[in-house]
Amino acid sequence: MADGITEEQFEFLVQRAGLTLTPEQKQEIMGTYHYVAAMVARNARPRTRMAEPAHLFIPGEGVVA
């Protein structure tokens, strides 16, 4: 079992995604689950419009806006 996910939960996610994996592939991916969970936790927070870099573009010299 990887940190934070059971084999049954992982199997559910694999089936839901429509993946066909070998047992070796499942073990390798399941072993990295904690990295994915940490990344999701860092990014799964409310953000305002201004968090989008495209909204902060200021044309420089020679750029026609």
C-alpha positions, -999 to +999 in steps of 0.1 A: +000+000+000+013+035-009+009+064+015-028+074+016-043+050-009-054+013-008-049-011-036-087-012-040-089+026-043-060+026-068-077-001-088-109+019-089-090+049-103-072+028-129-105+014-141-122+048-141-094+062-162-098+033-186-062+022-183-049-013-190-018-018-168+004-047-161+009-056-124+044-041-126+031-008-140+004-007-113+030-012-085+053+015-100+025+040-104+010+032-070+044+038-054+044+074-067+009+082-056+020+102-026+039+126-050+007+131-070-014+136-039+010+163-026+009+181-060-029+181-060-030+194-025-006+223-035-027+232-065-063+225-052-069+259-036-091+288-045-075+313-068-087+346-081-086+358-117-054+377-109-035+345-102-035+338-139-003+353-154-021+362-187-041+388-168-009+405-158+006+411-192+020+446-197+031+453-232+067+465-235+083+489-259+076+481-295+045+460-287+012+471-302-016+465-278 
